[in-house]
């Protein structure tokens, strides 16, 4: 028998559970329509698919071998060409960018490279569920602050979810190393205003705190909202790592390619983790994403640019989803960005059982899959243990789906309405 020194490290405790693993398996078992996980079920743009085909058929032998560890040269150049104008500065493609295995890889590298034991990291709730375990694995201490709903009557919007300025500053102190800022927010779809971003930025400068800016949904913004990069605010480039995702940008989540942009000293820490973990990312997908960025650069600002056409395509899907879930008594929170919709199901009267070890939203999602064959995600999965009660009546749906998928969901809702129990 192995001794205690071979058991799981103390800081790994509680990081083994994963909502995606659990509910993906349950969705399959119940043969439920999947509006839970965040991925499109439609094809990416033709030029993105064509870029991968052309790469696979290339006569350039080097595209079949390892590429530069910190990012394929063509891709980091495309990232610099795309994002430099947004920051109003020339991003050095070699020292101020790194390409990773998905945005997950960028987030992990940022936390592992910059967070030390006993450092505190502020996490705004609801949050993408990997933030908390990543901080714990690095030996840091997560400090939570919830966005609080400021409105309780329909119509509800993600803009109603706000940070309390006094409460927020109370989370900062001399031990605070960084804050996660997910903009637009997953799952609620909040797009932070300039006023809110300035509030966060001012505190970060006052307490000398870094920002891990998770902006994977930066292009999925619904009119008239606008996405503002916190790194573009005065004196914020120097303390911000901005994370992006090819999967979310081009609807190719299976390609698992992400990146981080930021000042050389912060990027260097992430590079050190990356080179000793993944070392490099697949060359063909990096080449294909580079070509996709180059193509979109030629269309920048035009309606047919995917950065514009994708939210235009998703906007009616968002409104359609809000309409049909309302028909059974759920109250949708209309997102300003992203492709998720959180809904309040507290007015629905069903027997969910009384398991002591599970919150109400978990039991509701399981009931919904079992009885109605419709899958969502319990929103308390995006909260810390002490604040899960704030989401006990909330469920998350993904509306980035084919119209035929949403039509099936409408049929489920129609039958549910006709036979509630």
N, C-alpha and C positions, 0 to 999 in steps of 0.2 A: 504494500500500500504506500502511495506517495505521501510524503510528509506535508505539513501545512505550508511550507515555503513554496510548494508547487501548485497550490490552489490559486484560483483566480484572484488577481490583485484587488485590494479593497476598493480602489477607485473605479474598477470595472463593474462593481455591483450595481444592479438595476439598469444596466445598459443592454441587457440581452434581449429584452422584449421589443418587438417591432410591430406597429399597427399594420404596416403594409403586408408583411408576411402573413399575419393572422387573418386579415380580412380578405386578402387575395385568395387564400385557400378556401375560406368560407364561401366566397362568391362562386368558386368553381363547384364546391360541394352542393350548393343550393341551386346551381345553374341560373343565377340571378343576372339581370341586366346590369352591367358594370358602369355606374355613374360615380364610382368611388375614386379609383386611382386617377391621378392627373396625367393622362396622356391622350392625344387626339386619336380617333380611330379612322381618320382620313389621311390620304397621301400628302406628303410634303409637296412643295412646288416642283413642277417639271424640271426646272433648271437645277434644282438641288439633287434630284435623283439622277439626272443626266451627268452631273459632275462626278458622282461616285462611279457610274458606269464607265465614263471616259477615263477616270483614274485607274480603274481595274484593268482596262484594256490598253493602258499606256505602254509605250516602248521605252520609257525612261526607267531603267533598271533600279535607280535609287528609290523609286516610289514603292518598291517591294522590300525595302530594308529599314533598319532603324533610322529615325531622323533625329534632329537636335533635341536634346533632353528637355529643354525649357519651352519648346514650341517649334513646330515646323516653320522654317524661314518664310515661306509664302504666307502662312496663316498669321504669324505675328505681325508681318507687314500689313496684311489686310485688316487686322485688328487696329493697328496704329492709324491706318488710312481712314477707317470708319469712325473711330472714337476721338481722334485728336481734335477735329473741329468742334465736337460737343464740349470738350474741356477747355477749348480755346488755348491749347498748348500742344506742342509736338511731343507725343508719347514715344519714348525710345523703345523700339520694338525688341531690343535685346536685353535691356535692363529694367524696363518698367512694365513688362508683360510676361505671363507664364501660362502655358496651356496645360490643362489637367484632365484627369479622368472624370468628366462631368463637373458640374458646379460642386458636387459633393467633395471631389478631390481638392478643389480650390478652398472650400470651407475648412476641410480637415487640415490642409497644409498651413492655412493661416493660423488656425488655433494651435496646432502643434508647434509651429515655428515661433509664435509670439506670446503664447500664454504659459506662464510658469506656475509651479505649485504655489498655492495660497493667493494667487491673483484672483480678483473678482471680475466676472464678466456679466454685464447687464443683458438680460434677454427680455424683449418686449413680447407679451402674450396677446393673442395666440401666436405661436412661432412654429416654424418648420421643425419637426420633432428631432432632427439630428443635432440641433444646436446644443441641447443640454448634455447628452452623452459625450459629445466631442469635447466640451469644456471639462467634464469630469475625467475623461481619459487623459487629458493634459495635466490633471492635478489641480485645475482651477475650481473656483466656486461659482456656480450660477446664481445670479441675483435677479429675481423676477419682478416685472412690473406689467400689469395688464392695461391694454387699451380698454377704456370703459365706455359702454354705450350711453349716449346722452339723450336718447329718445326711445320711447316705448310704444309709440303708435305708428300705424302704417301711413304712408310708405316709409320703409326703413332703407337706409343707405349706409355703405361702409364709411362714408364721410362722418356719420354720427358717432363713430368710434374714435375716441380721443385719449391722449395722454394728459394726465393732470400735472401741470408744471411743478407744483410743490412736491407732489409724490415722486415725480421723476428725479428731481434734484436730491431728494432724500436717499436715493440709491447710489449716488456718487460719493466716493471718499478717496483717501490716499491709496487704498488697495485696488481701486478700479483700474483694470487694464484696458478693457474694450467694451463696446456695446454692439450688439447685432441690430442692424436696421434693415428689415426686409420690406422693400418698396418697389412695386406694390406688394402688399402683405398676402401671404398664403397662411390661413385660408380665407380671410374675410374680404380681401380685395381692396383694402384701403390704399389710396394714393396720397402720400403726405403732401401737405401744402407747403409753400415757402415759409410761412410763419412757423409751422411745426418743425421744419428742418432747421431753421435758424435757432429755435429753442434747443434742439438736440446739439447742434454745432457749438453753440455758445457754452453749453455745459462741458462738452468734450474739450474745448480749448481751456476753460477755467480749471478743469481737473486733470488736464494732460492725458486724455483718454483716446484710444484708437477707435475707429469705426470699421466693422466688417459689414460692408454694404452689399447685401444680397439683392441683386437687381435682375434676377433671371426673367422676370415678366415685364421688363422695361418697355417693350414694344406693345404690350397688350393693354393699351390705355383707351378708355371709351370717352368719346366726345361729351362734354367740353373739357375734360380733365387733362392735365399735363403732367408729365413725369419730369422731375427735377433731380439731377444727381447731386447728392450731398457733397461729393468731392469737388464740385464746381463752386461751392460757396467759399468766401474769403478764408484763406489759411487752412482749408480742409483737405486739399490734395495731399499735403504732407503727412496726414494722419489717417488716411482712408485706403482700404483695400476694397476695390469694387469687383464683385463676382458676377460673371455672366454665363450663359448656357446656350450652346448650339442647339440642344434638344428643344428648348423652349422657343428660341429665335426662329428656327426653321421647321418646327414640328417633326423632329427626328430624335425623340427621347432615347431610342435604342442605340444611337451612336455614342452616347455617353462621352461627350466632349464639352469641357468648360474652360474658363480662363479667369485670371485675375489681373487687374490693372492697378497700378499704384506707384508710389515713389520707390526708388531703387533699394533703399535700406529695408523697407517692408517686403518688397518682392523677393529680395535675396533670402530672407528667412523662409519664405514659402518655397523657393527654389531648392533650398537645402533639404527640406522635408521631401519634396517631390522626387528629387534625384535619388534619394535613398529609400524610396517607397515604390513608386511606379516606374521611375527612371524616365520613361518617355511614353507618349500616347501613340496609338496606331497611325502609321504614316498615311495610308489611303484615306481615312476619314478626315484627317487634318487637311490633306490636299483638297478634298472635296468641299469641306467647309470654307477653305480659303477661296475657292472658285465661286462659291455661293455668295460670300461677302463681296467679292469683286463685281459680280453681276448686279447685286443690289445697289452697290455704289453708283452704278451707271443709271439707276432709276431713282436715286434718292430724291425725296420730295414729291414724287409723282404718285398718283393713286394706285398704279399697278405695282409699285414697290411693295414687297411682302410685309414690310414693317407697317404699311398703311392698310393693305388689303386684308391682312389676317384679322385685325380688330374689327374691320368693317364686316368681315364674314361672320365673326363671332357675336357681334352686337345683337342681331336678331335671335340668335340661339340663346343668348342670355335672357332676353325678354320673353322668349317662348318658354324657357324653363321656369322663370318666375311665375308665369301665368298658370302653367299646369300644376305646379306644386301648391299653388294657392288654392286650387279647386278642392283639395282635401283638408284644408284648414291650416296648412303650414304658412308661416309668414316669412317671405324671402327678404334677405338683406341684399339689396342690389349693389353689386361690386362696381367700383370705379375702374378697376383694372384686374388683370389676371384672368383665369378661366375657371374659377370656382365660385359657387354660390352657397353661402351659409343660410340655413333656414331654421326658424323657431317652430318646433313641433308641439309645444306645450298645450295647445288647444285640442290636440287629437286624443280622443279617449279610447285607449286600448289597454289590455292587460299585459303588462311587460314582465310579470313575475317580480320577484323581490330578492334576487341574489345579492348578498351583502358585499361581495367582492367586486361588484361592477357598478359603474355609474349608470344613470338613467339613459344617457345617450348611447352607450354601448348596447344596452338591452334593447333600445328602440331600433338600432341599426340591425341587430341580429333578428329581431322580430320582422323587420321589413324584408330582409333577405329570405327568411324562412316562409313567411306567410304571403308576401306580395311579389317575391322574386325581383326585387329592386335593391341594388347595392349602393350605399353611400359610405361615408366615413364619420365616425363619432368625433365631434369637434373637441371634446375634452382631451383627445390625444395630443392636441397642440398646446396643452397647458401643463404647468407644474402641478405636483401633487396637491399643494396647498390651495391652488386656485381652480382645480377642475370643476368645482361646483358652479363656477361662472358660466360653464358651457354645458351644463347637464341637460338643457332643453334644445341643444343645437346639433344639426347634422350638416355635413358638407357634401355637395354634389359637384361633379365636373360637367360643364356644358360644352366642352370642346369636342363635340361629337358630330358624326354625320347626321343629317336631318332624319334619315331612316332610323337611327338609334334613338333620337329624341321622340320620334313618332311611336316607337315601341314603348318608351317610357310614358307617353301620353295615354296609350292603351291600358297600361297597368294602372295608371291613376284613374282612368275612366271606370274600370272594373272595380277598383277600390272604392270609388265614390258610390257606385251602385250597391256594393256589398261591403260596408265599412269594417265588419269584424271577420 
